[in-house]
């Protein structure tokens, strides 16, 4: 009897706990419009249902129900290729499809084009549903019209990835875009600030009813509303057409005697508007645009005040990658927001291609651009970038879960702490997915001998794959080669070895970083002046690569004199100490090349304490450097060393032990911060050790 009563109480207790747990289910936190589509019409922020996959991190979708064996049939219902950007985006889709075909992952690719006719696209999709699609990508002609048929596809058990233009319900697996609301607001803020917060402007939008156009326009208007002395004279839709943009602007130039600025959500209609000003014999006012080469060429030739925010055509390739992840049953994000490329007068020369046709888009993958424009050269930013060959990893394939080992040089500075936090974040995601059972970590405290010993010990721990961030490349090369000889695949991270005996090297190209910083500084000084060079850690490949390529860049400027160079160990303290000595030694220092914001910040403090004006000085995306820049107003320029490479290295490591082909070299995109977009990245509310290029999810963990 007592046993029955006790059992009844246990059952009741379990039921009560379950009810309480259900009632306490946390709500998804509110997000800023610039990070995800705002939860207002016409595009809804993707809402994540925690009950869909309670074991997955927030924002991730469980796709096990869609898992199938390769090869797959991928279908793409495209609104159109009615303008130059859509041709480029579609070329990125084709490129990624062909890569997966070569890998044996895709057997059939079925494509339809609706010529921007919603009714035709509905018919196209209904027909595709009969073609055996394993997954469908949809770029909607208009969101509202396509919503019912996309929901019908999902109800039929075919997963949908929406691309570029979304539907108006939440019934899809993943939406891939570059955030259009943020794009429109960013363009608007630049224009308003350029005009000093006052003036008469006109708004040239894209295609009426298309979610990117509507989102850009809405969020631009919200931004302009913050400036009471900005008067919007008129707004029209130019259908993302240079011809329409020119026609509309010609009419406005007759109607309005004064137009101080033009907000155009794309370089397409912006280019037509520019031609209208030229033909009317009027000076082109500040005008926003996009990364379309025609707009960039006009900007370069005419010298008007321009500002371009990309709509990243790489989203086409990304949508295909997500589609393949879905049919392989991998968790995928409900929302993918590609990084935007911002082009200003300071970096225009880096992106405009006077040697290429108008229809080149600067944010394109070089591989895709090379296919579209075979007459052009699309080499890496420097010849030092390793080739992106694919590596066959079938010899390393094992069954999950895996043991991942990481031999880290150190966490001896703020950036390395951030990079390591990205490693931890990705490891924990894979642990939650049941892909990793053990993670073994060692820290060498920047001692090469200790790291060699660490790695030799890790070789006895059953590592399925090893990540190595080398204290110094030369010292670590023999032991890394030994690991490879033992059949354990190695991913080198951030700091490489000096041989080619590893599977993949993950970084943001350091040679390009150093050269980019150097070019800005030389140009800022008008090609002449006395400068000093503050490097990082002697012997570390990123520091040596940055320094070497910076010197090569400065050598192009015969009137630039390098007074001195020292290694500051990526330390603010050392940077300050070295600069204090230089300020005594050299009566004139016109500029400072620092390969990191760490020592740059110390150097800035040395100028302050010496009572001298801070000259142009390069840095990185470290918040301390950005804060000093914001507070003091010196001429600054930051090139990130993208801490997200930590997470990327873990992803590559898992691909290797799953036997997937991986690139031999992964070069993460760089973030460039200028005086024109500083406010977008500096965080005065966060500690100095925040890095602006960090994943928001990782930053939220580090700075709750």
ChimeraX attribute file (.defattr): number of C-alpha atoms within 10 A of each C-alpha:
attribute: neighborCount
match mode: 1-to-1
recipient: residues
	/A:1	6
	/A:2	7
	/A:3	8
	/A:4	9
	/A:5	10
	/A:6	11
	/A:7	12
	/A:8	11
	/A:9	12
	/A:10	12
	/A:11	11
	/A:12	12
	/A:13	12
	/A:14	11
	/A:15	12
	/A:16	12
	/A:17	11
	/A:18	12
	/A:19	11
	/A:20	11
	/A:21	11
	/A:22	11
	/A:23	9
	/A:24	9
	/A:25	10
	/A:26	9
	/A:27	9
	/A:28	12
	/A:29	7
	/A:30	10
	/A:31	12
	/A:32	11
	/A:33	17
	/A:34	16
	/A:35	15
	/A:36	22
	/A:37	24
	/A:38	21
	/A:39	15
	/A:40	10
	/A:41	13
	/A:42	22
	/A:43	25
	/A:44	17
	/A:45	22
	/A:46	20
	/A:47	14
	/A:48	18
	/A:49	14
	/A:50	18
	/A:51	10
	/A:52	12
	/A:53	16
	/A:54	12
	/A:55	12
	/A:56	18
	/A:57	15
	/A:58	15
	/A:59	18
	/A:60	22
	/A:61	24
	/A:62	20
	/A:63	19
	/A:64	13
	/A:65	12
	/A:66	17
	/A:67	15
	/A:68	13
	/A:69	9
	/A:70	14
	/A:71	17
	/A:72	22
	/A:73	19
	/A:74	23
	/A:75	25
	/A:76	26
	/A:77	23
	/A:78	24
	/A:79	22
	/A:80	19
	/A:81	16
	/A:82	15
	/A:83	14
	/A:84	17
	/A:85	23
	/A:86	17
	/A:87	16
	/A:88	24
	/A:89	24
	/A:90	20
	/A:91	21
	/A:92	25
	/A:93	23
	/A:94	17
	/A:95	19
	/A:96	19
	/A:97	23
	/A:98	15
	/A:99	12
	/A:100	17
	/A:101	16
	/A:102	11
	/A:103	13
	/A:104	12
	/A:105	18
	/A:106	18
	/A:107	14
	/A:108	16
	/A:109	15
	/A:110	14
	/A:111	15
	/A:112	18
	/A:113	18
	/A:114	22
	/A:115	14
	/A:116	18
	/A:117	15
	/A:118	18
	/A:119	12
	/A:120	16
	/A:121	27
	/A:122	21
	/A:123	12
	/A:124	18
	/A:125	24
	/A:126	15
	/A:127	11
	/A:128	19
	/A:129	17
	/A:130	8
	/A:131	13
	/A:132	14
	/A:133	19
	/A:134	24
	/A:135	24
	/A:136	25
	/A:137	28
	/A:138	26
	/A:139	25
	/A:140	29
	/A:141	29
	/A:142	23
	/A:143	22
	/A:144	18
	/A:145	18
	/A:146	22
	/A:147	19
	/A:148	15
	/A:149	16
	/A:150	28
	/A:151	18
	/A:152	15
	/A:153	20
	/A:154	16
	/A:155	12
	/A:156	10
	/A:157	12
	/A:158	21
	/A:159	26
	/A:160	24
	/A:161	25
	/A:162	26
	/A:163	26
	/A:164	24
	/A:165	24
	/A:166	29
	/A:167	29
	/A:168	19
	/A:169	19
	/A:170	18
	/A:171	20
	/A:172	23
	/A:173	23
	/A:174	26
	/A:175	27
	/A:176	26
	/A:177	27
	/A:178	25
	/A:179	25
	/A:180	31
	/A:181	26
	/A:182	23
	/A:183	26
	/A:184	30
	/A:185	24
	/A:186	23
	/A:187	26
	/A:188	27
	/A:189	18
	/A:190	21
	/A:191	25
	/A:192	22
	/A:193	12
	/A:194	16
	/A:195	17
	/A:196	12
	/A:197	17
	/A:198	18
	/A:199	18
	/A:200	17
	/A:201	25
	/A:202	21
	/A:203	22
	/A:204	26
	/A:205	25
	/A:206	26
	/A:207	18
	/A:208	15
	/A:209	17
	/A:210	22
	/A:211	27
	/A:212	29
	/A:213	24
	/A:214	22
	/A:215	25
	/A:216	26
	/A:217	27
	/A:218	17
	/A:219	23
	/A:220	23
	/A:221	16
	/A:222	15
	/A:223	17
	/A:224	21
	/A:225	13
	/A:226	12
	/A:227	16
	/A:228	10
	/A:229	14
	/A:230	19
	/A:231	17
	/A:232	18
	/A:233	15
	/A:234	12
	/A:235	15
	/A:236	16
	/A:237	21
	/A:238	27
	/A:239	20
	/A:240	26
	/A:241	22
	/A:242	23
	/A:243	17
	/A:244	21
	/A:245	28
	/A:246	23
	/A:247	17
	/A:248	20
	/A:249	25
	/A:250	19
	/A:251	11
	/A:252	18
	/A:253	16
	/A:254	10
	/A:255	10
	/A:256	13
	/A:257	8
	/A:258	13
	/A:259	18
	/A:260	18
	/A:261	24
	/A:262	25
	/A:263	26
	/A:264	31
	/A:265	33
	/A:266	31
	/A:267	29
	/A:268	30
	/A:269	29
	/A:270	31
	/A:271	28
	/A:272	25
	/A:273	28
	/A:274	27
	/A:275	20
	/A:276	23
	/A:277	17
	/A:278	13
	/A:279	11
	/A:280	12
	/A:281	9
	/A:282	11
	/A:283	11
	/A:284	22
	/A:285	17
	/A:286	20
	/A:287	29
	/A:288	27
	/A:289	25
	/A:290	32
	/A:291	30
	/A:292	28
	/A:293	23
	/A:294	25
	/A:295	28
	/A:296	27
	/A:297	22
	/A:298	17
	/A:299	22
	/A:300	18
	/A:301	10
	/A:302	12
	/A:303	11
	/A:304	16
	/A:305	17
	/A:306	25
	/A:307	26
	/A:308	28
	/A:309	24
	/A:310	24
	/A:311	30
	/A:312	26
	/A:313	27
	/A:314	23
	/A:315	24
	/A:316	26
	/A:317	22
	/A:318	20
	/A:319	25
	/A:320	27
	/A:321	15
	/A:322	22
	/A:323	24
	/A:324	24
	/A:325	16
	/A:326	27
	/A:327	24
	/A:328	19
	/A:329	17
	/A:330	18
	/A:331	20
	/A:332	19
	/A:333	19
	/A:334	21
	/A:335	22
	/A:336	20
	/A:337	18
	/A:338	16
	/A:339	17
	/A:340	18
	/A:341	20
	/A:342	24
	/A:343	26
	/A:344	19
	/A:345	16
	/A:346	14
	/A:347	15
	/A:348	19
	/A:349	14
	/A:350	13
	/A:351	18
	/A:352	23
	/A:353	21
	/A:354	15
	/A:355	10
	/A:356	16
	/A:357	14
	/A:358	15
	/A:359	19
	/A:360	20
	/A:361	27
	/A:362	23
	/A:363	21
	/A:364	21
	/A:365	17
	/A:366	14
	/A:367	12
	/A:368	21
	/A:369	20
	/A:370	15
	/A:371	13
	/A:372	15
	/A:373	14
	/A:374	11
	/A:375	11
	/A:376	14
	/A:377	13
	/A:378	15
	/A:379	12
	/A:380	13
	/A:381	14
	/A:382	15
	/A:383	10
	/A:384	13
	/A:385	17
	/A:386	15
	/A:387	13
	/A:388	13
	/A:389	13
	/A:390	14
	/A:391	16
	/A:392	16
	/A:393	17
	/A:394	13
	/A:395	12
	/A:396	17
	/A:397	15
	/A:398	13
	/A:399	9
	/A:400	14
	/A:401	17
	/A:402	22
	/A:403	19
	/A:404	23
	/A:405	25
	/A:406	26
	/A:407	23
	/A:408	24
	/A:409	23
	/A:410	19
	/A:411	16
	/A:412	15
	/A:413	14
	/A:414	17
	/A:415	23
	/A:416	17
	/A:417	16
	/A:418	24
	/A:419	24
	/A:420	20
	/A:421	21
	/A:422	25
	/A:423	23
	/A:424	17
	/A:425	19
	/A:426	19
	/A:427	23
	/A:428	16
	/A:429	14
	/A:430	19
	/A:431	16
	/A:432	14
	/A:433	16
	/A:434	12
	/A:435	18
	/A:436	18
	/A:437	14
	/A:438	16
	/A:439	15
	/A:440	14
	/A:441	15
	/A:442	18
	/A:443	18
	/A:444	22
	/A:445	14
	/A:446	18
	/A:447	15
	/A:448	18
	/A:449	12
	/A:450	16
	/A:451	27
	/A:452	21
	/A:453	12
	/A:454	18
	/A:455	24
	/A:456	15
	/A:457	11
	/A:458	19
	/A:459	17
	/A:460	8
	/A:461	13
	/A:462	14
	/A:463	19
	/A:464	24
	/A:465	24
	/A:466	25
	/A:467	28
	/A:468	26
	/A:469	26
	/A:470	29
	/A:471	29
	/A:472	23
	/A:473	20
	/A:474	16
	/A:475	18
	/A:476	22
	/A:477	19
	/A:478	15
	/A:479	16
	/A:480	28
	/A:481	18
	/A:482	15
	/A:483	20
	/A:484	16
	/A:485	12
	/A:486	10
	/A:487	12
	/A:488	21
	/A:489	26
	/A:490	24
	/A:491	26
	/A:492	26
	/A:493	26
	/A:494	25
	/A:495	23
	/A:496	26
	/A:497	26
	/A:498	14
	/A:499	13
	/A:500	13
	/A:501	18
	/A:502	22
	/A:503	22
	/A:504	27
	/A:505	26
	/A:506	26
	/A:507	25
	/A:508	23
	/A:509	26
	/A:510	28
	/A:511	23
	/A:512	22
	/A:513	27
	/A:514	29
	/A:515	24
	/A:516	24
	/A:517	26
	/A:518	27
	/A:519	19
	/A:520	21
	/A:521	25
	/A:522	22
	/A:523	12
	/A:524	16
	/A:525	17
	/A:526	12
	/A:527	16
	/A:528	18
	/A:529	18
	/A:530	17
	/A:531	25
	/A:532	21
	/A:533	22
	/A:534	26
	/A:535	25
	/A:536	26
	/A:537	18
	/A:538	15
	/A:539	16
	/A:540	22
	/A:541	23
	/A:542	27
	/A:543	23
	/A:544	19
	/A:545	20
	/A:546	26
	/A:547	27
	/A:548	15
	/A:549	22
	/A:550	23
	/A:551	16
	/A:552	14
	/A:553	17
	/A:554	21
	/A:555	13
	/A:556	12
	/A:557	16
	/A:558	10
	/A:559	14
	/A:560	19
	/A:561	16
	/A:562	18
	/A:563	15
	/A:564	12
	/A:565	16
	/A:566	16
	/A:567	21
	/A:568	27
	/A:569	20
	/A:570	26
	/A:571	22
	/A:572	23
	/A:573	17
	/A:574	21
	/A:575	28
	/A:576	23
	/A:577	17
	/A:578	20
	/A:579	25
	/A:580	19
	/A:581	11
	/A:582	19
	/A:583	16
	/A:584	10
	/A:585	10
	/A:586	13
	/A:587	8
	/A:588	13
	/A:589	18
	/A:590	18
	/A:591	24
	/A:592	25
	/A:593	26
	/A:594	31
	/A:595	33
	/A:596	31
	/A:597	30
	/A:598	30
	/A:599	29
	/A:600	31
	/A:601	28
	/A:602	25
	/A:603	28
	/A:604	27
	/A:605	20
	/A:606	23
	/A:607	17
	/A:608	13
	/A:609	11
	/A:610	12
	/A:611	9
	/A:612	11
	/A:613	11
	/A:614	22
	/A:615	17
	/A:616	20
	/A:617	29
	/A:618	27
	/A:619	25
	/A:620	32
	/A:621	30
	/A:622	28
	/A:623	23
	/A:624	25
	/A:625	28
	/A:626	28
	/A:627	22
	/A:628	18
	/A:629	22
	/A:630	18
	/A:631	10
	/A:632	13
	/A:633	11
	/A:634	16
	/A:635	17
	/A:636	25
	/A:637	27
	/A:638	28
	/A:639	24
	/A:640	25
	/A:641	31
	/A:642	26
	/A:643	27
	/A:644	23
	/A:645	24
	/A:646	26
	/A:647	21
	/A:648	19
	/A:649	25
	/A:650	27
	/A:651	15
	/A:652	22
	/A:653	23
	/A:654	23
	/A:655	16
	/A:656	27
	/A:657	24
	/A:658	19
	/A:659	17
	/A:660	18
	/A:661	16
	/A:662	19
	/A:663	18
	/A:664	19
	/A:665	21
	/A:666	23
	/A:667	18
	/A:668	16
	/A:669	17
	/A:670	18
	/A:671	20
	/A:672	22
	/A:673	23
	/A:674	21
	/A:675	16
	/A:676	16
	/A:677	16
	/A:678	19
	/A:679	14
	/A:680	11
	/A:681	18
	/A:682	24
	/A:683	19
	/A:684	15
	/A:685	7
	/A:686	15
	/A:687	12
	/A:688	17
	/A:689	19
	/A:690	20
	/A:691	28
	/A:692	23
	/A:693	21
	/A:694	21
	/A:695	16
	/A:696	11
	/A:697	10
	/A:698	20
	/A:699	18
	/A:700	10
	/A:701	10
	/A:702	13
	/A:703	10
	/A:704	7
